[in-house]
C-alpha cells in the first residue's frame, strides 16, 4: 500500500472536526426541543462515522487513481464510488430499519459534507485575512 498523502489526512481531519461540530449542534437541538434520547446519539454516531469514512475512502480512491493511466483511473474511481455508495446505503438502511437508531439523526449527517464543502471557501477566506493581519 502506498504511503498516505498528507493532504488526504489533513482534509479528513478537517471533515471529521466539522462533522463533530455539526453533530454536537444537532444533539443540542434535539435536547432543546425535548426529543433527545439514546437513539438520537446512536443514529448520529453511526451516520457521522460513516460520513467521515466515506470521505476518507473517496480521498484514498482518488489518491490511488492519480498514479494510473486515464482509463484505469476512471475504472478505479467508478469502483470506489460504487463501493462507497453501497456502504452509505447500508448505513442508511440500518439507521432507518433498526429501532435503536433515530431515523432523523441517521439521515441528517449524510448532508453534513455538502454543507462543510459549501462553507469552506468562507472559512478559508476568513483564515487568510487573519494570517495577513498577523504578518502586518
Secondary structure, 3 states (H helix, E strand, C coil): CCCCCHHHHHHHHHHHHHHHHHHHHHHHHHHHCCCCCHHHHHHHHHHHHHHHHHHHHHHHHHHHHHCCCHHHHHHHHHHHHHHHHHHHHHHHHHHHHCCCCCHHHHHHHHHHHHHHHHHHHHHHHHHHHHHHHHHC
